[in-house]
């Protein structure tokens, strides 16, 4: 059951508005467009995750893009997906990378198209740490929490060195996600929560979610007077109407 469906984030929508208000020759235009491309790629990848989740036959509640305030600070942590069941919670981190993705021996980074990225397993384990502390402040008990990183592109080729056994087990292609979740469900074969209580917890996650709404102009170093003024035409989508 989907409790919080996939949707565009306020950050992504702000990026679109900013690009629409910048002159294409503005120094920050290409940087904004690149960020839009990356955000949209992540969105497409995350949409792919829903299909295998719908194959699950045991009670479950799905939430996309949950951002919560950390238990002991005013900072926040964000999770791509949370799967809430009566037996366990699964945090799913999605990565939409195509082509060769490599993790070398002794490395704590992924390499993709000659770029280095932070270890996504470390990332999702940090989310688990934060969620454990967050849940400790509620009345929902010590429900087990598992994690997985899903590579959502059908064209990805993973090359993880055999020394990284934990990464090989927990960084998986999308096609293996249903089987992975079923194994977790078989491992945690004792219910911690009633189905109704698990549903309540899922809705509580949704209630506590806080959207990320950064100062988009400040983030890219754009002044308000650098924006194109006027009203967007509903027919052609260009900013052609100016009130005087």
RODREN-241435 format. One record per residue (C-alpha): x, y, z. Coordinates in steps of 0.5 Angstrom, whole numbers, always signed. Example, Ala and Ser with C-alpha at 12.3 -4.5 7.8 and 13.67 -1.06 7.14 Angstrom:
<site c1="+25" c2="-9" c3="+16"/>
<site c1="+27" c2="-2" c3="+14"/>
***
This chain:
<site c1="+0" c2="+0" c3="+0"/>
<site c1="+3" c2="+7" c3="-2"/>
<site c1="+2" c2="+12" c3="+4"/>
<site c1="+7" c2="+17" c3="+1"/>
<site c1="+7" c2="+17" c3="-7"/>
<site c1="+13" c2="+19" c3="-12"/>
<site c1="+12" c2="+27" c3="-13"/>
<site c1="+17" c2="+32" c3="-15"/>
<site c1="+20" c2="+35" c3="-9"/>
<site c1="+20" c2="+43" c3="-8"/>
<site c1="+27" c2="+43" c3="-9"/>
<site c1="+26" c2="+41" c3="-16"/>
<site c1="+20" c2="+45" c3="-18"/>
<site c1="+24" c2="+51" c3="-15"/>
<site c1="+30" c2="+49" c3="-20"/>
<site c1="+25" c2="+49" c3="-26"/>
<site c1="+23" c2="+56" c3="-24"/>
<site c1="+30" c2="+59" c3="-23"/>
<site c1="+32" c2="+56" c3="-30"/>
<site c1="+26" c2="+59" c3="-33"/>
<site c1="+28" c2="+66" c3="-30"/>
<site c1="+35" c2="+66" c3="-32"/>
<site c1="+38" c2="+68" c3="-39"/>
<site c1="+41" c2="+62" c3="-42"/>
<site c1="+47" c2="+66" c3="-43"/>
<site c1="+47" c2="+67" c3="-35"/>
<site c1="+54" c2="+65" c3="-32"/>
<site c1="+50" c2="+60" c3="-27"/>
<site c1="+45" c2="+58" c3="-33"/>
<site c1="+48" c2="+51" c3="-35"/>
<site c1="+50" c2="+49" c3="-27"/>
<site c1="+42" c2="+50" c3="-26"/>
<site c1="+41" c2="+46" c3="-32"/>
<site c1="+46" c2="+40" c3="-30"/>
<site c1="+43" c2="+40" c3="-23"/>
<site c1="+36" c2="+39" c3="-26"/>
<site c1="+38" c2="+34" c3="-30"/>
<site c1="+41" c2="+30" c3="-24"/>
<site c1="+35" c2="+31" c3="-20"/>
<site c1="+30" c2="+29" c3="-26"/>
<site c1="+35" c2="+23" c3="-27"/>
<site c1="+34" c2="+21" c3="-20"/>
<site c1="+26" c2="+22" c3="-20"/>
<site c1="+26" c2="+17" c3="-26"/>
<site c1="+30" c2="+12" c3="-22"/>
<site c1="+26" c2="+12" c3="-16"/>
<site c1="+19" c2="+11" c3="-20"/>
<site c1="+22" c2="+5" c3="-23"/>
<site c1="+23" c2="+2" c3="-16"/>
<site c1="+15" c2="+2" c3="-15"/>
<site c1="+14" c2="-3" c3="-19"/>
<site c1="+18" c2="-9" c3="-16"/>
<site c1="+15" c2="-6" c3="-9"/>
<site c1="+8" c2="-8" c3="-12"/>
<site c1="+10" c2="-15" c3="-13"/>
<site c1="+10" c2="-16" c3="-5"/>
<site c1="+4" c2="-20" c3="-2"/>
<site c1="+5" c2="-19" c3="+5"/>
<site c1="+3" c2="-13" c3="+9"/>
<site c1="+7" c2="-7" c3="+7"/>
<site c1="+7" c2="+1" c3="+7"/>
<site c1="+11" c2="+5" c3="+2"/>
<site c1="+13" c2="+12" c3="+3"/>
<site c1="+17" c2="+16" c3="-2"/>
<site c1="+22" c2="+21" c3="+0"/>
<site c1="+22" c2="+22" c3="+7"/>
<site c1="+26" c2="+27" c3="+11"/>
<site c1="+26" c2="+28" c3="+18"/>
<site c1="+29" c2="+32" c3="+24"/>
<site c1="+34" c2="+28" c3="+27"/>
<site c1="+33" c2="+26" c3="+34"/>
<site c1="+38" c2="+30" c3="+38"/>
<site c1="+39" c2="+36" c3="+33"/>
<site c1="+36" c2="+41" c3="+29"/>
<site c1="+39" c2="+38" c3="+22"/>
<site c1="+35" c2="+33" c3="+18"/>
<site c1="+36" c2="+26" c3="+15"/>
<site c1="+33" c2="+24" c3="+8"/>
<site c1="+31" c2="+17" c3="+6"/>
<site c1="+29" c2="+15" c3="-2"/>
<site c1="+24" c2="+10" c3="+1"/>
<site c1="+22" c2="+7" c3="+7"/>
<site c1="+18" c2="+0" c3="+7"/>
<site c1="+14" c2="-1" c3="+13"/>
<site c1="+12" c2="-8" c3="+15"/>
<site c1="+9" c2="-11" c3="+22"/>
<site c1="+16" c2="-15" c3="+22"/>
<site c1="+21" c2="-10" c3="+20"/>
<site c1="+23" c2="-3" c3="+17"/>
<site c1="+27" c2="-3" c3="+10"/>
<site c1="+31" c2="+3" c3="+8"/>
<site c1="+32" c2="+3" c3="+0"/>
<site c1="+37" c2="+8" c3="-3"/>
<site c1="+36" c2="+9" c3="-10"/>
<site c1="+42" c2="+10" c3="-15"/>
<site c1="+40" c2="+11" c3="-23"/>
<site c1="+47" c2="+10" c3="-26"/>
<site c1="+48" c2="+7" c3="-33"/>
<site c1="+54" c2="+3" c3="-35"/>
<site c1="+60" c2="+1" c3="-31"/>
<site c1="+60" c2="+2" c3="-24"/>
<site c1="+66" c2="+0" c3="-20"/>
<site c1="+69" c2="-1" c3="-13"/>
<site c1="+76" c2="-2" c3="-12"/>
<site c1="+79" c2="-6" c3="-7"/>
<site c1="+81" c2="-2" c3="-1"/>
<site c1="+76" c2="+4" c3="-3"/>
<site c1="+70" c2="+7" c3="+0"/>
<site c1="+68" c2="+10" c3="-6"/>
<site c1="+64" c2="+8" c3="-13"/>
<site c1="+67" c2="+10" c3="-19"/>
<site c1="+62" c2="+12" c3="-25"/>
<site c1="+64" c2="+15" c3="-32"/>
<site c1="+71" c2="+18" c3="-29"/>
<site c1="+67" c2="+21" c3="-23"/>
<site c1="+68" c2="+19" c3="-15"/>
<site c1="+62" c2="+18" c3="-11"/>
<site c1="+61" c2="+17" c3="-4"/>
<site c1="+60" c2="+10" c3="-1"/>
<site c1="+52" c2="+9" c3="-2"/>
<site c1="+52" c2="+3" c3="+3"/>
<site c1="+55" c2="+8" c3="+8"/>
<site c1="+50" c2="+13" c3="+6"/>
<site c1="+44" c2="+9" c3="+8"/>
<site c1="+47" c2="+6" c3="+14"/>
<site c1="+48" c2="+13" c3="+17"/>
<site c1="+40" c2="+14" c3="+15"/>
<site c1="+39" c2="+7" c3="+19"/>
<site c1="+43" c2="+10" c3="+25"/>
<site c1="+39" c2="+17" c3="+25"/>
<site c1="+32" c2="+13" c3="+24"/>
<site c1="+34" c2="+8" c3="+30"/>
<site c1="+35" c2="+14" c3="+34"/>
<site c1="+29" c2="+18" c3="+32"/>
<site c1="+24" c2="+12" c3="+33"/>
<site c1="+27" c2="+11" c3="+40"/>
<site c1="+23" c2="+17" c3="+42"/>
<site c1="+17" c2="+14" c3="+40"/>
<site c1="+12" c2="+9" c3="+42"/>
<site c1="+13" c2="+4" c3="+37"/>
<site c1="+18" c2="+0" c3="+40"/>
<site c1="+25" c2="-3" c3="+37"/>
<site c1="+23" c2="-6" c3="+30"/>
<site c1="+28" c2="-8" c3="+26"/>
<site c1="+31" c2="-4" c3="+21"/>
<site c1="+35" c2="-7" c3="+15"/>
<site c1="+38" c2="-3" c3="+9"/>
<site c1="+39" c2="-4" c3="+1"/>
<site c1="+42" c2="+0" c3="-4"/>
<site c1="+38" c2="-1" c3="-11"/>
<site c1="+41" c2="+1" c3="-18"/>
<site c1="+35" c2="+3" c3="-22"/>
<site c1="+38" c2="+3" c3="-29"/>
<site c1="+37" c2="-3" c3="-33"/>
<site c1="+44" c2="-2" c3="-36"/>
<site c1="+48" c2="-1" c3="-30"/>
<site c1="+54" c2="-6" c3="-30"/>
<site c1="+57" c2="-7" c3="-23"/>
<site c1="+64" c2="-9" c3="-22"/>
<site c1="+65" c2="-9" c3="-14"/>
<site c1="+72" c2="-12" c3="-12"/>
<site c1="+71" c2="-19" c3="-8"/>
<site c1="+74" c2="-16" c3="-2"/>
<site c1="+67" c2="-12" c3="-1"/>
<site c1="+63" c2="-17" c3="+1"/>
<site c1="+58" c2="-13" c3="+5"/>
<site c1="+57" c2="-9" c3="-1"/>
<site c1="+56" c2="-14" c3="-6"/>
<site c1="+50" c2="-17" c3="-2"/>
<site c1="+47" c2="-10" c3="-1"/>
<site c1="+48" c2="-6" c3="-7"/>
<site c1="+43" c2="-10" c3="-12"/>
<site c1="+40" c2="-9" c3="-19"/>
<site c1="+33" c2="-7" c3="-19"/>
<site c1="+31" c2="-14" c3="-21"/>
<site c1="+33" c2="-17" c3="-15"/>
<site c1="+30" c2="-12" c3="-10"/>
<site c1="+23" c2="-17" c3="-9"/>
<site c1="+27" c2="-23" c3="-8"/>
<site c1="+32" c2="-19" c3="-3"/>
<site c1="+26" c2="-16" c3="+1"/>
<site c1="+23" c2="-23" c3="+1"/>
<site c1="+29" c2="-26" c3="+4"/>
<site c1="+29" c2="-20" c3="+9"/>
<site c1="+22" c2="-22" c3="+11"/>
<site c1="+23" c2="-29" c3="+12"/>
<site c1="+29" c2="-28" c3="+17"/>
<site c1="+24" c2="-23" c3="+21"/>
<site c1="+19" c2="-28" c3="+21"/>
<site c1="+16" c2="-25" c3="+28"/>
<site c1="+11" c2="-20" c3="+28"/>
<site c1="+13" c2="-14" c3="+32"/>
<site c1="+7" c2="-9" c3="+31"/>
<site c1="+0" c2="-11" c3="+29"/>
<site c1="-2" c2="-9" c3="+22"/>
<site c1="-6" c2="-3" c3="+24"/>
<site c1="+0" c2="-1" c3="+28"/>
<site c1="+5" c2="-1" c3="+22"/>
<site c1="+0" c2="+3" c3="+18"/>
<site c1="+0" c2="+8" c3="+24"/>
<site c1="+7" c2="+8" c3="+24"/>
<site c1="+7" c2="+9" c3="+16"/>
<site c1="+2" c2="+15" c3="+17"/>
<site c1="+6" c2="+18" c3="+23"/>
<site c1="+13" c2="+18" c3="+18"/>
<site c1="+8" c2="+22" c3="+13"/>
<site c1="+6" c2="+27" c3="+18"/>
<site c1="+13" c2="+28" c3="+21"/>
<site c1="+16" c2="+29" c3="+14"/>
<site c1="+19" c2="+36" c3="+12"/>
<site c1="+20" c2="+38" c3="+5"/>
<site c1="+27" c2="+41" c3="+4"/>
<site c1="+26" c2="+48" c3="+1"/>
<site c1="+33" c2="+51" c3="+1"/>
<site c1="+34" c2="+59" c3="-1"/>
<site c1="+35" c2="+57" c3="-9"/>
<site c1="+38" c2="+64" c3="-11"/>
<site c1="+43" c2="+64" c3="-5"/>
<site c1="+45" c2="+57" c3="-7"/>
<site c1="+47" c2="+59" c3="-14"/>
<site c1="+49" c2="+66" c3="-12"/>
<site c1="+44" c2="+69" c3="-16"/>
<site c1="+41" c2="+76" c3="-15"/>
<site c1="+34" c2="+77" c3="-15"/>
<site c1="+35" c2="+83" c3="-20"/>
<site c1="+38" c2="+78" c3="-25"/>
<site c1="+32" c2="+74" c3="-26"/>
<site c1="+28" c2="+75" c3="-32"/>
<site c1="+21" c2="+79" c3="-30"/>
<site c1="+14" c2="+78" c3="-33"/>
<site c1="+9" c2="+73" c3="-33"/>
<site c1="+9" c2="+66" c3="-36"/>
<site c1="+5" c2="+66" c3="-42"/>
<site c1="+0" c2="+60" c3="-41"/>
<site c1="+0" c2="+58" c3="-49"/>
<site c1="+8" c2="+58" c3="-51"/>
<site c1="+11" c2="+58" c3="-44"/>
<site c1="+15" c2="+64" c3="-45"/>
<site c1="+16" c2="+70" c3="-40"/>
<site c1="+13" c2="+75" c3="-45"/>
<site c1="+8" c2="+79" c3="-41"/>
<site c1="+10" c2="+85" c3="-37"/>
<site c1="+5" c2="+89" c3="-33"/>
<site c1="+7" c2="+96" c3="-32"/>
***
